């Protein structure tokens, strides 16, 4: 079995994830394609992840790709997580992951409606609310959730959780209806209110945002293609990595991998998988430093992170396993950073990387601070080091 050690894995990461100087991308769509998707739970992460990998990291170029060219679209995908997805990859993610999530979420919402005693026929009631919502969006062209609640009074109904108990709480149904319509591929998140860090999105019909909507693909074929793209970007990866990243069951993961037919490599006590034609040695003879945002797709690419994270998880991850902003050097995480109220990007290294690399990290922090201007970025999931640096 071919040996693929930590040094080679880090070299592959630097090149394939567009982080080494010779591998920087021309635009955000190239970044999205090479990383399969960009993590979008935190809106700012999409912009910062793409900018960190571009020759000319202009935030305006990312905005144009998202909302003018519509070459990157926001959608639910793997692990029930929000991503910015290259438009040609959207049908693959939809069929491989989102379709099953939508079915599961529909069953849950019907149950919640019944438990909240909103109607005697939750399935029919929900369908009527969905159709009225789609019609309201079509009439407006685009709309915020608050506007749709004005147009469709039933969206102001509230789900009740813990009915009759001391923990009883209410939640407007509008958010869940819009979530479900988006997961079904009928509507899509458009340009947000305010700046690029906002998560208050305008909703629009999918057919008016993307010509022809999202093509319908067979689920099994889409899963095979998604695994192939993942291994091209993140291989070598273990079976556990593939299962975690996709959010599939063990059986679904096994079937997709069997169709891909990857080669096995020795990772030093574990078996990794790469595409069968991807066994050529990889090396990088250039040093690199990068400041990556919270929930960056590289940080979130594997469930076994020891080979690039080291002993830094406690400082750089929250209790739920969400990573904060990280500093990278030559394929490994060496520290973290935070954006202070005065605009400074504060960096803290957790290991010695030498004078040259330290200077490069400081220079990267200055460039990032300058590019952000008056915008302040606070991660949605805050970590111990990020909190400490901004205290």
C-alpha positions as CSV (number, residue, x, y, z in Angstrom):
1,X,0.0,0.0,0.0
2,X,1.3,3.4,-1.0
3,X,2.6,5.5,2.0
4,X,1.2,9.0,2.3
5,X,2.7,10.8,5.3
6,X,1.8,14.0,7.1
7,X,4.3,16.1,5.1
8,X,2.8,15.0,1.8
9,X,-0.8,15.5,3.0
10,X,0.1,19.0,4.0
11,X,1.6,19.7,0.6
12,X,-1.5,18.4,-1.1
13,X,-3.6,20.7,1.1
14,X,-1.5,23.8,0.3
15,X,-1.9,23.2,-3.4
16,X,-5.4,21.8,-3.8
17,X,-6.9,24.2,-1.3
18,X,-5.4,27.2,-3.1
19,X,-3.3,28.3,-0.1
20,X,0.3,28.1,-1.4
21,X,1.4,31.2,-3.3
22,X,1.7,29.3,-6.6
23,X,-1.8,27.9,-6.2
24,X,-3.8,31.1,-5.5
25,X,-7.0,31.4,-7.6
26,X,-8.1,34.1,-10.0
27,X,-11.6,34.3,-8.6
28,X,-14.1,33.0,-6.0
29,X,-15.8,30.5,-8.3
30,X,-12.5,28.7,-8.9
31,X,-12.0,28.5,-5.1
32,X,-15.5,27.1,-4.7
33,X,-15.0,24.5,-7.4
34,X,-11.6,23.3,-6.0
35,X,-13.0,23.0,-2.4
36,X,-16.3,21.6,-3.7
37,X,-18.3,24.1,-1.6
38,X,-17.7,27.0,0.7
39,X,-19.1,26.8,4.2
40,X,-21.9,29.4,4.6
41,X,-23.4,29.1,8.1
42,X,-21.6,32.3,9.0
43,X,-22.1,34.6,6.0
44,X,-18.7,36.3,6.4
45,X,-16.9,33.0,6.1
46,X,-17.8,32.6,2.4
47,X,-16.1,36.0,1.6
48,X,-13.1,35.5,3.9
49,X,-12.5,31.9,2.8
50,X,-12.5,32.9,-0.9
51,X,-10.5,36.1,-0.4
52,X,-7.7,34.2,1.5
53,X,-7.2,32.0,-1.7
54,X,-7.2,34.7,-4.4
55,X,-4.4,36.6,-6.1
56,X,-6.5,39.8,-5.8
57,X,-8.7,39.3,-2.7
58,X,-11.4,41.9,-3.6
59,X,-14.6,41.4,-1.6
60,X,-16.5,43.1,-4.4
61,X,-15.6,40.3,-6.8
62,X,-17.1,37.7,-4.4
63,X,-20.3,39.8,-4.1
64,X,-20.6,39.9,-7.9
65,X,-20.1,36.1,-8.2
66,X,-22.8,35.6,-5.6
67,X,-25.5,38.1,-6.6
68,X,-24.8,39.5,-10.1
69,X,-23.3,36.5,-12.0
70,X,-25.1,34.0,-9.7
71,X,-22.2,31.6,-10.2
72,X,-22.2,30.8,-6.5
73,X,-25.6,30.0,-4.7
74,X,-26.5,29.6,-1.1
75,X,-28.1,26.3,-0.3
76,X,-28.5,23.7,2.4
77,X,-26.3,20.7,1.9
78,X,-24.1,18.2,3.7
79,X,-24.8,17.7,7.4
80,X,-27.8,20.0,7.2
81,X,-25.4,22.9,6.8
82,X,-25.5,26.0,4.7
83,X,-23.0,26.4,1.9
84,X,-22.1,28.6,-1.0
85,X,-22.1,26.2,-3.9
86,X,-20.8,26.6,-7.5
87,X,-24.0,26.7,-9.6
88,X,-22.9,23.6,-11.6
89,X,-22.4,21.7,-8.3
90,X,-25.8,22.7,-6.9
91,X,-27.8,19.8,-8.6
92,X,-25.3,17.3,-7.2
93,X,-25.6,18.6,-3.6
94,X,-29.4,18.9,-4.0
95,X,-29.8,15.3,-5.1
96,X,-27.1,13.8,-2.9
97,X,-27.9,15.5,0.4
98,X,-30.6,18.2,0.4
99,X,-33.4,16.0,-1.0
100,X,-33.3,13.6,1.9
101,X,-32.9,16.5,4.4
102,X,-36.1,18.1,3.0
103,X,-38.1,14.9,3.4
104,X,-36.9,14.6,7.0
105,X,-37.7,18.2,7.8
106,X,-41.1,18.0,6.2
107,X,-42.0,15.0,8.5
108,X,-40.8,16.9,11.5
109,X,-42.7,20.1,10.6
110,X,-45.9,18.2,10.1
111,X,-45.5,16.7,13.5
112,X,-44.8,20.1,15.1
113,X,-47.9,21.5,13.5
114,X,-50.0,18.7,14.8
115,X,-48.5,19.0,18.3
116,X,-49.1,22.8,18.3
117,X,-52.8,22.1,17.4
118,X,-52.8,24.5,14.5
119,X,-55.0,22.2,12.3
120,X,-56.5,18.8,12.2
121,X,-54.8,18.0,8.8
122,X,-51.2,19.2,9.1
123,X,-50.1,17.9,5.7
124,X,-52.8,19.7,3.7
125,X,-52.5,22.8,5.8
126,X,-48.7,23.0,5.3
127,X,-49.1,22.5,1.6
128,X,-51.6,25.4,1.4
129,X,-49.2,27.7,3.3
130,X,-46.3,26.7,1.0
131,X,-48.3,27.5,-2.1
132,X,-49.5,30.8,-0.8
133,X,-45.9,31.7,0.2
134,X,-44.6,30.8,-3.3
135,X,-47.3,32.9,-4.9
136,X,-46.4,35.9,-2.6
137,X,-42.8,35.7,-3.5
138,X,-43.7,35.5,-7.2
139,X,-45.9,38.6,-6.9
140,X,-43.2,40.6,-5.1
141,X,-40.2,39.2,-7.2
142,X,-38.2,39.0,-4.0
143,X,-39.1,39.4,-0.3
144,X,-37.9,39.2,3.2
145,X,-39.5,36.9,5.7
146,X,-41.2,39.8,7.5
147,X,-42.8,41.0,4.2
148,X,-44.1,37.5,3.5
149,X,-45.7,37.3,6.9
150,X,-47.7,40.4,6.0
151,X,-48.8,38.8,2.7
152,X,-49.6,35.3,4.1
153,X,-51.2,35.7,7.5
154,X,-50.8,31.9,8.2
155,X,-47.1,32.5,8.3
156,X,-47.6,34.4,11.5
157,X,-48.9,31.3,13.2
158,X,-46.6,30.0,15.9
159,X,-45.4,26.5,16.7
160,X,-45.6,25.6,20.4
161,X,-42.9,23.4,21.9
162,X,-43.3,21.9,25.3
163,X,-47.1,22.5,25.2
164,X,-48.6,22.7,28.7
165,X,-45.2,22.5,30.5
166,X,-43.2,25.1,32.3
167,X,-40.8,25.1,29.4
168,X,-43.4,26.0,26.8
169,X,-42.1,28.2,24.1
170,X,-43.4,29.6,20.8
171,X,-41.7,30.0,17.5
172,X,-43.1,31.6,14.3
173,X,-43.6,29.1,11.6
174,X,-42.4,31.4,8.8
175,X,-38.7,30.5,9.2
176,X,-39.4,26.8,9.0
177,X,-41.7,27.1,6.0
178,X,-39.1,29.1,4.1
179,X,-36.4,26.6,5.1
180,X,-38.5,23.8,3.8
181,X,-39.3,25.5,0.5
182,X,-35.6,26.2,0.0
183,X,-34.6,22.6,0.8
184,X,-37.2,21.4,-1.8
185,X,-35.5,23.6,-4.4
186,X,-38.4,25.9,-4.9
187,X,-37.0,29.2,-3.6
188,X,-33.5,30.5,-3.0
189,X,-31.7,33.0,-0.8
190,X,-30.8,36.2,-2.7
191,X,-29.0,39.3,-1.8
192,X,-29.0,40.1,2.0
193,X,-30.1,43.2,3.7
194,X,-27.2,45.4,4.6
195,X,-23.6,44.3,4.2
196,X,-22.1,41.0,3.2
197,X,-22.0,39.9,6.8
198,X,-25.8,39.9,7.1
199,X,-27.9,36.8,7.3
200,X,-31.2,38.5,6.5
201,X,-31.7,37.3,3.0
202,X,-34.3,38.2,0.4
203,X,-36.1,35.2,-0.9
204,X,-36.8,34.6,-4.6
205,X,-38.2,31.9,-6.8
206,X,-35.5,29.5,-7.9
207,X,-36.6,29.7,-11.6
208,X,-36.3,33.5,-11.6
209,X,-32.8,33.3,-9.9
210,X,-31.4,30.5,-12.0
211,X,-32.6,29.9,-15.6
212,X,-34.3,26.6,-15.6
213,X,-33.9,26.1,-11.9
214,X,-31.8,23.3,-10.5
215,X,-31.7,20.2,-12.7
216,X,-33.1,17.0,-11.1
217,X,-30.5,14.2,-10.8
218,X,-30.7,10.6,-9.5
219,X,-29.7,10.4,-5.9
220,X,-27.3,7.5,-6.1
221,X,-25.4,9.0,-9.1
222,X,-25.2,12.4,-7.4
223,X,-23.7,10.8,-4.3
224,X,-21.1,9.0,-6.3
225,X,-20.1,12.3,-8.0
226,X,-20.1,14.2,-4.7
227,X,-17.7,11.6,-3.2
228,X,-15.5,11.8,-6.3
229,X,-15.2,15.6,-6.0
230,X,-14.6,15.4,-2.2
231,X,-11.7,13.0,-2.7
232,X,-10.2,15.1,-5.5
233,X,-10.1,18.0,-3.1
234,X,-9.6,16.4,0.3
235,X,-8.0,13.0,-0.4
236,X,-6.5,11.2,1.3
237,X,-9.5,10.8,3.6
238,X,-10.7,8.0,5.7
239,X,-14.1,6.3,5.4
240,X,-15.0,8.1,8.6
241,X,-14.1,11.4,7.0
242,X,-16.3,10.8,4.0
243,X,-19.2,9.7,6.2
244,X,-18.9,12.8,8.5
245,X,-18.4,15.3,5.7
246,X,-21.4,14.1,3.7
247,X,-23.6,13.5,6.7
248,X,-24.7,10.1,5.2
249,X,-25.3,6.8,6.9
250,X,-22.6,4.2,6.9
251,X,-24.5,2.2,4.2
252,X,-24.9,5.3,1.9
253,X,-21.3,6.1,2.3
254,X,-20.2,2.5,1.6
255,X,-22.3,2.3,-1.6
256,X,-21.0,5.6,-3.0
257,X,-17.4,4.6,-2.3
258,X,-17.9,1.3,-4.0
259,X,-19.0,3.0,-7.2
260,X,-16.1,5.5,-7.0
261,X,-13.5,2.7,-6.5
262,X,-10.8,4.7,-4.7
263,X,-7.3,3.5,-4.1
264,X,-6.2,2.8,-0.5
265,X,-3.1,4.5,1.0
266,X,-1.3,4.1,4.3
267,X,-1.6,7.2,6.6
268,X,0.4,5.9,9.5
269,X,-1.9,3.7,11.5
270,X,-5.0,4.4,9.4
271,X,-6.2,3.7,5.8
272,X,-6.9,6.6,3.6
273,X,-8.7,6.9,0.3
274,X,-7.7,8.8,-2.9
275,X,-9.0,8.6,-6.4
276,X,-7.5,5.7,-8.3
277,X,-5.6,7.9,-10.7
278,X,-4.4,10.3,-7.9
279,X,-1.3,8.5,-6.5
280,X,1.5,10.7,-7.9
281,X,3.7,12.2,-5.2
282,X,3.1,15.8,-4.2
283,X,5.6,18.2,-2.7
284,X,5.7,22.0,-2.1
285,X,9.0,23.8,-2.1
286,X,7.5,27.1,-1.0
287,X,6.4,28.3,2.4
288,X,3.1,29.8,3.0
289,X,1.0,31.5,5.7
290,X,-2.8,32.1,5.6
291,X,-5.4,33.5,7.9
292,X,-8.6,31.5,7.4
293,X,-12.0,32.4,8.8
294,X,-14.3,30.6,11.3
295,X,-15.8,27.4,9.7
296,X,-13.4,27.5,6.8
297,X,-13.9,24.5,4.4
298,X,-10.3,23.4,4.9
299,X,-10.6,23.2,8.7
300,X,-14.0,21.4,8.3
301,X,-12.7,19.0,5.6
302,X,-11.9,16.0,7.9
303,X,-13.2,14.6,11.1
304,X,-9.7,13.3,12.0
305,X,-7.8,16.6,12.3
306,X,-4.8,15.7,14.3
307,X,-2.4,15.9,11.3
308,X,-3.1,19.6,10.8
309,X,-4.6,20.7,14.1
310,X,-2.2,19.3,16.6
311,X,-3.0,20.1,20.2
312,X,-4.8,23.4,19.5
313,X,-8.5,22.3,19.5
314,X,-9.3,23.6,23.0
315,X,-8.3,27.1,22.1
316,X,-9.6,27.3,18.6
317,X,-12.9,25.3,18.7
318,X,-16.0,25.9,20.7
319,X,-17.7,23.2,22.8
320,X,-19.8,22.0,19.9
321,X,-16.8,21.5,17.6
322,X,-17.1,24.7,15.6
323,X,-13.7,26.2,14.6
324,X,-12.9,29.8,15.0
325,X,-10.5,31.9,12.9
326,X,-7.2,30.1,12.4
327,X,-3.6,30.9,11.4
328,X,-2.0,28.4,9.1
329,X,1.6,27.7,8.1
330,X,2.7,25.2,5.6
331,X,-0.3,22.9,5.9
332,X,-1.0,23.0,9.7
333,X,-2.8,25.3,12.1
334,X,-0.4,27.3,14.3
335,X,-2.6,29.9,15.9
336,X,-5.7,32.0,15.8
337,X,-6.8,35.5,15.1
338,X,-9.7,37.9,15.9
339,X,-11.1,41.1,14.6
340,X,-11.2,43.8,17.2
341,X,-13.6,46.7,17.5
342,X,-10.9,49.2,16.4
343,X,-10.4,47.3,13.2
344,X,-7.1,45.5,14.2
345,X,-6.6,41.9,13.3
346,X,-5.0,40.4,16.4
347,X,-3.0,37.3,15.8
348,X,-1.7,34.9,18.4
349,X,0.6,32.1,17.4
350,X,0.5,28.9,19.5
351,X,3.8,27.5,18.3
352,X,7.1,28.8,17.0
353,X,7.1,29.1,13.2
354,X,10.2,31.2,12.8
355,X,10.8,34.9,12.2
356,X,10.0,34.9,8.5
357,X,6.7,33.1,8.9
358,X,5.7,35.2,11.9
359,X,6.4,38.4,9.9
360,X,4.2,36.9,7.0
361,X,1.4,36.3,9.5
362,X,1.6,39.9,10.7
363,X,1.6,41.2,7.1
364,X,-1.4,39.0,6.3
365,X,-3.2,40.5,9.3
366,X,-2.5,44.0,8.1
367,X,-3.8,43.3,4.6
368,X,-7.0,41.7,6.0
369,X,-7.7,44.6,8.3
370,X,-7.2,47.0,5.4
371,X,-9.5,45.1,3.1
372,X,-12.3,44.9,5.7
373,X,-12.4,48.6,6.1
374,X,-15.2,49.7,8.4
375,X,-16.8,46.2,8.5
376,X,-16.3,44.3,11.7
377,X,-16.4,40.4,11.6
378,X,-17.5,38.5,14.7
379,X,-17.8,34.7,14.2
380,X,-21.2,33.3,14.9
381,X,-19.7,30.6,17.0
382,X,-17.1,32.1,19.3
383,X,-14.1,30.2,20.6
384,X,-11.9,30.7,23.7
385,X,-9.0,32.3,21.9
386,X,-11.1,34.6,19.7
387,X,-13.0,35.8,22.8
388,X,-9.7,36.4,24.6
389,X,-8.2,38.4,21.8
390,X,-11.2,40.7,21.6
391,X,-11.7,41.2,25.4
